[in-house]
Amino acid sequence: MRYLAWTASVAALLTGVPASIAQTTPSNEGFALEEIVVTATRRAERLQDVPLSITAFTQADLTQKGIVSVEGITRETPGVVMDHRSSNNLSITTRGISVNGYDAGLQSTTTIYLDDLPLTTIGNSVTLDPTLFDVERVEFLRGPQGTLFGSGSLSGALRILTKNPDLTRTDTALSVDGGYTPASEGIRQRYNGMVNVPLVEDKLGLRMVGFYRHEDGYVDNVGTGVKNANTLESWGGRATLLWKPTDRLSLRLMGLYEDSQPQDASLVTPSLGKRKRYTTMPDLYTSETQLYNLTLDYDFDWAHLTSSSSYGHQKGHFDVDLSGTFNLAIPYNLFNTGTWKNFVQETRLVSNTGGRLDWTVGAYYLHRDQFLDARQASTPEFLAARGITGLRADGTFMSNVTDASSYELAGFGELTYRITDKLSAIGGLRYGKYKTKVDVLSGFNSAYFTYALGGFSGPLAVVPTTPVTRENPSAEKGSWKASLSYEPSRDLTLYATVSTGYRTPVYNVRAGSVSTLNPNDLVIPSGASSDDLTNYEAGVKGYWLGGKLTANLAAYYIDWKNLQVQANRVSDSVQFATNIGGAVSKGLEAEVTLRPIPRLTLGLNAALNDAKVTKLSPQEAQISGAVKGVRLASPHVQGSFFGSYGYTLFADTPAFTSFQIQHVGSFPVGFPNTPGSAGVPRPTYARTDAYTLFNLQTGATFGDVTMTLYGENLTNRRAVTYVHPEAFVYSRHTITRPLTVGVRLGYSLW
């Protein structure tokens, strides 16, 4: 309670009057809630009219709530949770479509897009968590979005849409955020800036954004001796040039650079004490990312043509202490250095609205290259103490250099037919072809584990890896959707939708391998074929009481067949992908926003979900560790209650106070049994905690400057939000960030 009292005192200091008497009677303005326009269907439409489950955030929403990254978005979206192992190492679960929140080696079930470029592809890889400043809008589309967004959107898509330059006026915005975490004595620093300049009025404009973040961590690494080890430092910028030579034609060129350097992972070992982890080296998930996009838009009289060409280049380190595999008995470190290159070309033609038919047709091409230099190493000290020789001076006992490339080529289309002025039928189809090639360029292996675990000494034989090229068979797959939408009035939409999704096949790199530690353990299977998902959904969207009340409600039933799952061989923890029979996820989602009096807004986002395995053969249970009837990695109950009140202080100074209460229920992580050992409980099986977070903001605007005092996790709740399902790492639990308080200053010229 002393923190709440301190917060109130600082609020009074900042505003000049006690918070309890600062509110005055607001004017009669501000009854109606803002109507949001989204582009989830590749055309601009009111959120109210789109027959999809969508949660949308404007930049004003993000700024007021202090949301600066994807994690904040997921906590404000019903039916969504994020599994956060470290900055740049995360995955999103939507509507329960995940078996362990980790999905190593599998295609993501929910893809994050920055404009038209997918940022997430394969689970447990380095993934940029972009800074959310000066964005036009964030849209979270729930349910399979395969028709318009491809195979990575099995259960949803998160779209981050950046702002275009304003061609008519100069604009400047600055944001400074300073925070303090008492439990760790950590300091948070966030600096953001934007400049918009019309170079040629109405024709050519430039918008530039820059940012820097330095946020002290809150986890101490007792192995490396570093306090606040999971500190994050990131910086970068974005520049967008917009040219409109005519009213019909526009060209948009965007370039982005972001260097994100977390100093260690955020996973902890609760038995070591509060906010403690143990590794002998920092676990690193660094990302240096460049993104470029050229978009051409041309407006015909009858349709709108868009050509979007995107290129992404990312370099990163994926370094992890894996000594937990053998309960810290021997040193076992992984050092991965990767380069990822993505090229995406999408061309689409969207009809102008106004008649009985609306249509969208397009073509999509994705080419991805991944170059990975992976090595596993002991330590020189351990090797010398055990008398093990023959390895490199840095202790590397295994090396592998691979170059993988893949492509996706697809055509897609959607058609809306207005049967009457109130009833519409929508159909969509996408058909794609996929192929992957892997070149093993060089490498070597050794019997380090046998020597280290068996107590042997002497020279280790280093066996070179034979270079090989493996070209996996191409795969073809289609997805479709069909929907009916009924609008009895402009303020009410009812819809029913059936939509499908899938993921591309996965081929295990070590297929056919036998464990050197236990030859009787299971043999790694060849891989996993595509899984298939069908979503049955009905919803209602209402805009009532003259705009004072909005409500979006949805019920869904998802049939997920031939699940792709990731498991680990027990003896050596080798990862592999396989398939199991099927699962069902069913649930309810609600988003309700009310403005009962001017300037007071109250809202509720809530989701109920029941996702579990429903079909499983004995062979599938034995190889995966799954059990029929077991829950998937999703909470039964999740949601948030929020509110904001605007008022005036002295001298007609506008001010506001807002809050968010976020709740996530407990859920299991992974399957309960040991892969390869039918009926044997898995030692790493665990559940997250159920937890509730309380955030508060209060601020005022003085001329062009807005000052906001905020508190995050005001009850200082320490809860486990994720548990890593593998024995690789000794520290496997993620916890909520402790109570953090701070001040944000924002400046805008306009």
N, C-alpha and C positions, 0 to 999 in steps of 0.2 A: 504493500500500500504506500510505502514511502516514495516509490517511483511515481505513482499516480499523483501524489501530492506535489512532488517536484515538478511534474509536467504542468499541472495547473498553475503553479507559481510562475514558471517561465512563460506560460501563455499570457498571464496578466502583465508580465514585464514587457513582452513584445508588443502587445496591443495597447498598453497604457492604462487599462482598466480591468477590474476583476472579470473573469469570464462569466460569473453568475449574473452580472448586471449589464454585460456588454450588449446584449441583444435588444434591439428596438423593433417596433412594429414595422414589418416590411411593407413595401408598396403592393398594389394589386396586380403587378406584373408577374409573369412567370408561372401561370397556371399550367399551360400545356407542356407535355413532354416533347422533346425534340424527335422528329422523324429522321431516321438514319437511312442513307442510301448506300447499298452494297453492290458489289460486282461479282458475287459468288457464282452466278450463272453466265459470266462473261458479258453481261450487259448491265447497265446501271438500273437498279430497281429499288423501290422502298423495301426495307427489311420486312415490313409487314406483308408484302405481296409475294415473297419468295417461299415456295413450298418446301422448305428445308429447315432443319434445326440449326440456327446460326446465332452465335453470340458475337456482337460487334463492339469495339472500343474505339472511341475517338482519341486524339491526342490529349484533349482536355480531361477525359476519363483517366488516362494513364498518369498524367501529371498530378491530378488531385489525389489519386490513390497511391502515388509513389511507386508505380509499376515501371521498372526499368528493364525487365528481362522476361523471358518466356515463363519462368516459374510463377510470377505474379498473374499472368494471363490464365494459367491452368487453375489457380486457386479461385478465380472468379468465374469459371465456366462450369456449368453443371455437367456431371458425368465424366469429368476429366481429372486425372491425377498425373503428376510428374514424378518419375524416379530419378533422383538427383544424387549422383555419386561424387561429382566434383563439377566445378565450372568447366564447360566444354565436354562433359560426359554425362549425358542425360537421355531419357527416353520418355515418351508420352503414351499413356494408356487412355483410350477413349471407349466408353461404353463397355468396359470389361474385356476388350479384345486384346488380351495379353496373357501369356502363361506364367511369366515371372518378372515382368517389368525390366528385362535385361536384353533378351533376344540377341545374344552374341552370334554374329555371322548371318543373321536373318534380316531380311528387308524390313524397314520400319513399318508399323501398322498405321501410324499417324505421321504425315510428312509436314515439316516446316518449310514454307516458301518465303523467300525474300523477293517480292515482286513475282517474276515467273521462274526463278531459279530454285530448285529444291536444295535445302541445306542438309536434311537428314536423309540417309540412304540405308546404311547398315548399322544394326544395333551394336553397342559397345565400341564404336569408333569415335574419333575426335570430331565433335560437332560444334560449330560456332553457335554461341548463344548471343545473338546480336543485341546491341544496345538500342532501346526503344526511345529515341528522341527525334522529334520533328518527323514523325510518321503521319501519313494521311489517315490511316485506319488499320486496325487489326481485326481480322475476321476468323472466327473458329467455326468451321463447318463440321458438324457431327453426323456420323453415318457414312457409309462408303461413298466416295466421290470419284470412283473409277472412270465414269463417263468423261468428265472434263479434266481430271487431274491425274489419272493413270494409276499404275499398280501400287505405288507407295501409299495410297490413301485408302487402305483396306477398311479403316474405321473412322477416318476423318482427315481433315487438312487444316493447318493453321497458316493463314496468309498474313504477312507483314507487308503493307503497301506504303511505299515511300512517297513523299510529297513532290509535286512538280513545282518548278519555278513559277512565280507570279510575274507575268509580263508587263504589269501596269504600275507597280510601285516597289520602292525599296523597303526592305523589312529586315529587322534584326531581332534576335532573341538570344538571351543568355540564361543559363540555369546553373546555380551553385548549390551543392548539397553537402552539408557537413553533419556527420552523425557520430554517436558515441555508444559503445556496447559496454556497460559497466562490468559485466561478469568477466570479460576478457581484457578490459581496459583498451579495447580496440577503437581505432579512429576510422571513420568512413569519409572519403573525399570523392565527390563526383562533380565534374565540370563539363558543361555542354554549351555549344554556341552555334548560331546559324546566322548567315548573311544571305539575303536575296537581293539581286541587282538586275533590273531590266536593262539589258545592254542596248537593245533597240526596242522602243516602246511598241507593245502589241506584236512583236515579231520574234525577239530573241531575249532569253533570260537565263541567268545563272543562279543556282542555289547551292551554297556550300555549308556543310555541317562538320563540326569537329567535336571530339569528346576525349576526356581522360578520366579514368577511374582508378583509385587506389583504396582498396577496402581491406583493412586488417582482418585476419581470420579470427576464429573463435575456438579452434581446436588445437591442442598442444600435442606435438609428436614426441613421446617419451623416448623413442628409439633414436631420433636424430637430435633430440634436445632443443628443438625449435618451438618457441611459444607462438601461438596464433599462426600455426604452420600453413593453414589453408588461406593465406592472404592472396588477394587477386589484384593484379595490375593489368590494365588494358587501355589502349588508346587507338585512335584512328579517325577517319573522316570519310565524308561522302560528298561528291560533287555531281550536280545534275545540270545539264545544258539542254534547254528546250528551244527549238526553232519552229516557228509557224509561218512559213512563207506565204501561205494562203489560208483562207478560212477552212478549207477542206483538209489540208495536209499539215502534219506535224511530225517532227523528228525529235526523239528524246535520247540523250546519251548520258548514262550514269556510270560512275566509277566509285568503288568503295574499297577502303583498306581498313582492316581491323587486326590488331595484334593483341591477343589475349593470352596472358601469362599467369595462370594460377600456380602458386608456389608448392602446393601439395593437395592431395585429395581431402574430402570432407568426411570420409568414413571413420567411425570411431569403434573402440572396443569398450562397452559399458563397464566390464569388470575391472578395467584399469582406473576408473574414477570418472568424474565429470569431464566431458569434452576431451577425452584422451584417445590417442591412436598410437599404434606402434608399427613402424617400419624402420629398416636400417638405411633407407634412402627415401627422398621425397617421391611420391607417386605424381607423375606429371601428365597433364593432358593439355598441351599447349596448342594454340592455333594461330597461324599467321595467314590471313585470308585476303585475297583480292577477288572482287567481283566486278564484272563489266556487263553492261546491257545497252543494246541499241534497239529502240522500239520505233517503228514507223506506223503511223495511223493515217488512214485516208478515208474520208467520209464521202461515199457515193450518195446519190439521191435515194437509193433503195437499200443500201447496206453499208456497214462499217468494216473496213479491212484493217487488221492488226498483224504486223510481223514483229515478233520479239526474238532477238538473238542474244543469248546470255553465255558468258564464259566465267567459270570460277576456277581459281587456282589456290590451293590450300596446302600449307606445310605444317606438320605438327609432330610432336613427340608423344608417344604413348608408353611411358616408363612406369613399371609397376613392380613392387617387391612381392614376389609370389611364394615367399617362404612359408606362408600359411598352409600351402599344399601338404607339407610334411610336418605341420605343427611346430614350425620354427627350428626343426632339428638341423637343417643345413641351409646355407645361403642359396637362394634361387631368385635371380633378378631378370626381369624382361626389359629390353631396350628396343623399342620400335621407333623408327624414323620414317615417316610416310609423306608422300606427295600425292595429292588428289587433284585431278583435272576433270572438269565437267563442261561440256558444251551442250546447250539446249537451244533448239530452234522450234518455235511454234508459230504457225501461220493460221489465222482463223478469220472467217467472214461471218459477221453477225447482222442479221436483217434489222432494218429500222422498224420500230413498232408502229402499230396503227391499224393493221388489218386483222383478218382471221388467223393468219399464220405468222408465227415468229420462228426463226430457225437460226441455228449455229452450225457451221461446218468448219473442220480444221484438220491440220496435220501436225504431228509432233515427232521430233527426233531428239534423242539423248545419247550422247557418247561420253563414257566415263573411263578414265585411266587411273589406275592406282599403282604406284611404285612403292614397295615396302621393303625396307632393310631391317630385318628382325634378328636380334641375337639374344641368347640366354646366357647368363654369366653367373659364376660363383664370385668369390672374392679372393684376391691374391693371398690374404692373411690365412683364410681357411685352407686353401690349397697347400700353402707352405707348412701349416701345422699338421696336416694329414699326410704330407709327403707325396702329394699327387702332382705329377709333372706332365709335360707334353702339351699343355694348352697355351694360348696366347697370354701375354703379360697381364692383360686386363681381366683374365679369368673366364673368357668366353668359351663355353663348351658346345654351343650350337649356334649356327648361323644360317640364315636363309634369306635370299634376295629374290623377290618375285615381282613380276610386272603383269598386272591383270587389266584387261580391257573388256568392256561390255557396251552393248548398245540396245536401245529400245526405239522402235519405229511404230508409229500408231496413227490411225485415222479415227476421227470422232465426229459426232454430230448430235444435235438435239433439235426436236421439233415441238412447238407448242401450237395446238389447234384450239381456237376458241369456239366451242360448240354453241354456246350462247354468250351473251354479254357477261354472264356470271359464272359459267362452267367452262373449264379448260382441261384439255388432256395433254400431257407432256410425255414424250418418249425420247430416250437417248441410247446411243450405242457407241462403244469404242472397241476397236480390234487392234491388237498389237503383236509384234514379233520381237523376240529377245534372244540375245546370244552372248556368251561369255567365253573368253580365252585367257588362260593363265600360263605364263612363261616362268618356270623356275630357272633363274639365271645362274646362280651359284650358291654354294653353302657347304656346310660340313656338320657332322654330328659326332657324338662320343658317348661312352658309357659312364658319364659323370655320376648319374644317379646310383648306378650299381656300386661304384667305388665309394661314393660319399655315404650312402646309407648302409653299405655292407662293411665299412671300416677298412677297405683295401687301400693300399698305397702303391706308388710306382708310376711309371709312365702310362698315360692314357693314349690309346690309338685314336687318331682323328680320321674319320671316314668322310671323304668328299661326297657331296651330293651330285648326282648325275643331272646335268641340265636336261630339262624336258619341257615340252609344250603340250598342254592339254586343252583341246578345243571342245568345249561341252556342246552337246546337241542344241540346236535352236529350239525355242518353244514359242507357240502361238496361243493366244488367249483373248477372250472377249469379255466385256462387261456391259451391262445394260441397266436401264431403269425405266419404269413406267409410273405415271403419277396422274391423279385427278385433283384439281384445285377448284374449289367453289367459293365465290365471293358474293354473298348476298348483299353486301354493302361495301363501301370503300374502307370501312373500319373493321371488317371481319373477314378472315380467310380460314377455310377448312380444307385440309388436304389429306390424301392417302397415297403412299408411295411404296413401291417395291423396287429395291436397287441391289446391285450385286458388286462384289469386289474380289480381288485375288492378289496374291503375291507371286513373284517369279520363282522358278525352281532354285534350289540351293545345292551345291555340290561340295561335299566334304573334302578338304585338301588332303587329309590323311586317311581317306577311304581305304579299307582293307588292311589297315595296320593292326598289328598284334602288340599288346602291352609287353614291354621288356621287363617290367616288374612283376607281372602276373600273367603268364601266357594263357591262363584259363579265363581271364576276364573277357568281356565281350569284344568282338572285332568291330572296328568302326565301319558303319554302313556307308553306302555310296552317297547318300544325300537325302534331300527332301523334295518331293514334287510340289507343284503349286497347290496352295489351299484355296478353298472357295467359300465365299460368305454371301448370304442373302439376308437383306434387311427389310422387314415389314414394318412400316411406320404410319401412324396416323397422328395428325396434329391440328391445333387450332391457334390462330393468332388474332388477338383482338386489340382494338384501340378505342376505348370507351370514355364516357363522361367528359366529352369535349376535349379529349387528350390528357385527362388527368390520370388515366389508368391504362396500362398496357399489360398484356399477358400472352406469353407464348408457352403452350403446353404440348407435349409430345409423348406418345407411348410407342414402344418398339419391341420387336421380337426378332432376334438375330439367330440364324442357323449357320453355324460355322463348321464346315466339313474339311476333313483331311488336314487337320491343324499342323502347321509347321511348328516344331518345338526344338529348343536347344537343350542338350543334356551334357553330362560329363562322365567319362569312364572313371570308375572309382579308383583304380590303382594308380593312375598317373594324371588324372583330372583332364585328359585330352577332351576338348570340346568337339561336339558333332551335332549335326542337324538330322532330324528324322520327322516322320509324320505319325500322328495318332488319329483315331476315328472321328470324333466330332464333339462339339460343345454348343450350348445354347446360352444366349445372353438376352435377358428381357428386363425392361425397366420403364420408369416414368421420369420425365424431366419437366421442370417448370421454371419459368422466368417471369416474375411479376414486378412491375414498377408502378408506384403510386405517388401522386403529388396531391395530397389532400388539401393543402393550403399553398398559397404562393411561396415559392423558394424552398419548400420542404419536399424532399424526395426520399422515399423509402423503397427498398427493393429486396427481393428474395430470389436467389437461384438455388434450386434444390434438385437432387437426383436420387432415385431409388434404383438399385441394380441387383440382379441375381444372375451371375454368370458361373457356369459349372460344366465340367466334362459330363457328357451324356452317352457317349458311345466309345467303347474301348475294348479291343481284343486282348486276350492274355499275352500275346506276343508284344503288342504295343505297350502294355502295362509293364512288362519285364524290361524292355529296352529304355523306356522313358522315365520310369518311376511314377507315372500318373496313376490315379485311382478313379474309378468311375464314381461320379457324384461329387468329386472334390471341386472346391471353388477355384476360379481363376483369380488373377492378381488385380482385384478390384473391390472397393468397399461397397457394402450394402447401402450405406447412407453417406451422402456428401453434399455440401452446399455452403452458401454464404448469405448472410443478412447484412444489408448495408443501408446507410442513410446519409443525407447531406442537407444542411440548412444554411441558407444565405440570409444575411442580415446586414445592418449598417451600424458602424461604430460612430464615434464623435466625428463631426464635420462631414457627415455623409460618406464616410469611408466604407466601401463594400467589404464584407468579410464572410467567412463561411466556417462551419465545423462539420466534419464528416467522419464516419466510422465504418469499419468492416469487421464482421464476426464470421470467421471461416471454420467450418467443421469438416473433418475427413474421418470416416470410420476405419476400423482395423481391417486388414486383409492379409491373406497368406502370400508368401513370395516363393514361387516354385512349387514343384510337386512333392508330396510327402515321403515317397519311397526312393530307394537307392537304384539308379539305373544299372541294369544288368543283374540285380539281385531281387527277385520277385518277393514282395512282402516285407523286405527289410527296411525299417525306417531310415530316412536320410538324416545324418547328423546335422546338416546345415539348414534343415527345414525350420522356418520361423514365420512370425507374423509381425506386421507393423503395429504401432500403437494407434488407438483412436485419439484424436487431438482436436482442440479448438484454439484458434488464434484470435486475438483482439488487437486491431490496429485503429489508431485515432489520428486525425489531422485537424488543425485549426489554423486559419490564415486570414490575412487582410491585404488589400491592394492599395498602395499609396502612389498615386500617379501611374507611372509605367512599371512600378516595382511591386511584386507580390511576395509577401513573406509568409511562410508556412512552417509551423511547428508540428512535428509528427512523432508518433511513438509506434513501434512495431513490436508485436508479441508482448503487449503490456503486462500480461500476467506471468511473463517469463516462463512459459510452458516449455519443458524439455521433453520432447516426445520423439520416438523413433518413427521416421517417415518412410524409410526404405531399409531393406536388409538384403545384402548381396547373396545370391543363392549358391555361390560356389565356395569351395574350400581354399581356393587359390590365395585369398587375402586373409590376413589375420584380423584386420579391422574391417568389419562388414556392415556396420550400421550407420545410417545417416540420421541426424537429429535436426530439429528446428533451430534456426538461429536465435540466440538469446535476445532478451529485451534490448532494443536499440532505439535511442531517441536522437532527434536531430532537428536541424533547421534547413529549409530550402528557400533560396532566393531566386526569383524569376524576374527577368526584365524583357519587355517586348516593346518595340518602337510603335507598333500599331495595336 
